[in-house]
Amino acid sequence: MAAGNSVLGRLYDSLCARHVLLGVVALQRSATRRQDVLSEHQAIVDGLASGDAAAAEAAILRHLDTTGSILMKG
């Protein structure tokens, strides 16, 4: 998704590409990570679908924490 030619747009595009790359690296570091990611994303969707912003936020933070931990382990 191109955000445009503005400085913020280019920054967003750069961060988006890095986010995808980090996700791929994290997936490759754990045999069960793919299924775990699906479950984590489902929890986010469930929170959003139910209108429970706190649940969605908690699910997003858990997902980011878990992915970050996997990446930091190297």
Backbone bond lengths (Angstrom), bond angles and torsions (degrees), N, CA, C in turn:
res aa  C-N    CA-C-N  psi(-1)  N-CA   C-N-CA  omega(-1)  CA-C   N-CA-C  phi
1 M - - - 1.449 - - 1.522 107.97 -
2 A 1.304 117.10 108.56 1.458 121.06 178.68 1.524 109.46 -78.45
3 A 1.303 115.75 131.18 1.457 120.69 -177.80 1.524 112.06 -94.29
4 G 1.306 117.60 -4.24 1.454 119.57 176.99 1.508 112.46 117.70
5 N 1.326 114.98 -173.41 1.451 121.03 -175.39 1.523 113.53 -99.12
6 S 1.316 117.68 2.42 1.460 119.86 178.98 1.526 109.55 -72.05
7 V 1.300 116.11 165.05 1.464 120.93 177.28 1.525 109.63 -57.98
8 L 1.322 117.48 -46.42 1.465 120.37 179.31 1.524 111.13 -64.51
9 G 1.299 116.84 -37.43 1.459 120.74 178.31 1.519 111.82 -63.05
10 R 1.317 116.53 -43.70 1.479 120.14 178.78 1.528 110.14 -67.27
11 L 1.324 117.17 -39.14 1.463 120.46 177.86 1.520 110.32 -62.15
12 Y 1.334 116.47 -45.60 1.468 120.66 178.28 1.521 110.38 -59.47
13 D 1.327 117.72 -46.73 1.460 121.25 179.84 1.528 110.84 -58.87
14 S 1.329 116.82 -41.93 1.460 121.38 179.49 1.526 111.13 -65.00
15 L 1.327 116.46 -44.96 1.464 120.05 179.49 1.518 111.40 -66.22
16 C 1.307 116.96 -38.36 1.463 121.11 179.22 1.525 109.98 -61.39
17 A 1.318 116.98 -45.77 1.469 120.80 179.47 1.522 110.68 -62.52
18 R 1.300 117.66 -40.74 1.473 121.01 178.98 1.524 110.70 -66.86
19 H 1.314 116.83 -38.90 1.459 121.56 178.44 1.525 110.31 -59.92
20 V 1.313 116.79 -45.47 1.467 121.38 179.46 1.537 109.71 -63.44
21 L 1.316 117.49 -44.28 1.459 121.36 179.98 1.531 111.00 -61.08
22 L 1.322 117.24 -44.93 1.466 120.24 178.56 1.525 111.21 -63.11
23 G 1.323 117.19 -38.47 1.460 120.51 176.94 1.511 112.02 -61.51
24 V 1.315 117.03 -41.68 1.470 121.31 179.09 1.524 110.22 -65.22
25 V 1.315 116.51 -42.90 1.472 120.23 178.36 1.520 109.94 -61.22
26 A 1.325 118.13 -45.22 1.462 121.61 -179.86 1.525 110.77 -62.20
27 L 1.324 116.99 -39.95 1.470 120.34 178.91 1.517 111.23 -60.85
28 Q 1.311 117.27 -36.51 1.461 121.61 -176.89 1.526 112.72 -77.00
29 R 1.302 117.60 -14.19 1.465 120.70 -176.11 1.522 113.84 -90.70
30 S 1.300 117.42 -6.30 1.465 120.14 -177.75 1.523 109.58 -141.38
31 A 1.313 115.47 130.91 1.464 120.48 -178.84 1.526 111.93 -65.15
32 T 1.324 117.36 -28.92 1.469 120.45 -177.27 1.526 112.74 -102.60
33 R 1.318 117.22 2.74 1.463 119.85 -172.00 1.528 112.73 -62.40
34 R 1.321 117.76 -36.38 1.466 119.59 -177.64 1.531 110.90 -59.09
35 Q 1.332 116.97 -47.88 1.466 120.38 179.34 1.526 110.87 -67.70
36 D 1.321 115.99 -38.05 1.467 119.73 177.66 1.526 111.13 -61.43
37 V 1.330 117.09 -41.80 1.469 121.37 179.04 1.518 110.56 -62.65
38 L 1.325 116.44 -42.29 1.461 119.56 178.18 1.529 110.73 -60.42
39 S 1.317 116.90 -43.34 1.466 120.77 178.63 1.527 111.23 -65.17
40 E 1.323 116.74 -41.68 1.464 120.78 179.33 1.526 110.81 -63.87
41 H 1.318 116.19 -43.23 1.466 119.70 178.73 1.528 111.11 -66.54
42 Q 1.328 117.00 -35.83 1.462 119.90 177.76 1.524 110.73 -63.20
43 A 1.319 116.96 -38.36 1.469 120.68 177.63 1.526 110.70 -63.59
44 I 1.337 116.52 -37.92 1.467 120.48 177.42 1.529 109.71 -64.61
45 V 1.332 115.75 -48.60 1.468 120.47 -179.79 1.527 110.81 -60.98
46 D 1.333 116.82 -41.87 1.461 120.20 179.57 1.523 111.43 -60.54
47 G 1.317 116.50 -42.97 1.462 120.23 178.03 1.511 112.12 -62.62
48 L 1.335 115.86 -43.79 1.464 119.93 178.47 1.523 111.35 -65.60
49 A 1.329 116.73 -44.56 1.465 121.13 -177.26 1.524 111.95 -63.72
50 S 1.320 116.01 -34.20 1.462 119.42 -179.27 1.530 112.46 -84.63
51 G 1.321 116.19 -5.42 1.463 119.77 -178.52 1.513 113.34 77.77
52 D 1.313 116.67 14.57 1.466 121.81 -178.75 1.524 109.02 -94.94
53 A 1.327 115.07 89.07 1.461 120.60 -176.73 1.522 112.15 -60.70
54 A 1.310 117.69 -37.19 1.464 121.07 -179.39 1.530 110.55 -65.03
55 A 1.331 117.19 -41.76 1.468 120.82 178.78 1.517 110.53 -66.24
56 A 1.340 116.88 -41.78 1.461 120.36 179.05 1.527 110.28 -63.82
57 E 1.318 116.44 -44.05 1.462 120.19 178.99 1.525 111.26 -62.62
58 A 1.316 117.02 -43.98 1.464 120.41 179.18 1.528 110.65 -62.19
59 A 1.330 116.75 -40.33 1.465 120.69 179.80 1.530 110.73 -66.24
60 I 1.325 116.87 -39.82 1.468 120.68 177.85 1.526 110.20 -63.47
61 L 1.317 116.37 -45.55 1.465 119.95 -179.34 1.529 111.79 -64.62
62 R 1.339 117.11 -39.58 1.477 119.92 176.01 1.525 110.42 -61.29
63 H 1.324 115.66 -44.53 1.461 120.33 -179.85 1.528 110.92 -60.99
64 L 1.327 117.14 -47.26 1.460 120.63 -179.82 1.527 111.86 -65.73
65 D 1.323 117.06 -39.93 1.472 120.60 178.12 1.523 111.06 -62.84
66 T 1.321 116.16 -45.16 1.469 120.18 -179.10 1.519 110.59 -63.90
67 T 1.318 116.74 -46.46 1.459 120.50 179.69 1.529 110.20 -62.86
68 G 1.316 116.82 -43.75 1.458 120.60 178.07 1.513 112.40 -60.20
69 S 1.325 116.99 -41.22 1.467 120.85 178.49 1.519 111.54 -62.38
70 I 1.319 115.92 -42.04 1.457 120.30 179.45 1.532 110.09 -63.75
71 L 1.328 116.95 -43.14 1.457 120.74 -179.83 1.526 111.79 -66.64
72 M 1.332 117.09 -36.09 1.469 119.97 -178.70 1.517 112.57 -72.11
73 K 1.325 117.53 -25.67 1.463 120.82 179.67 1.530 110.99 -68.81
74 G 1.308 116.15 -24.64 1.472 121.25 178.39 1.443 110.48 70.21
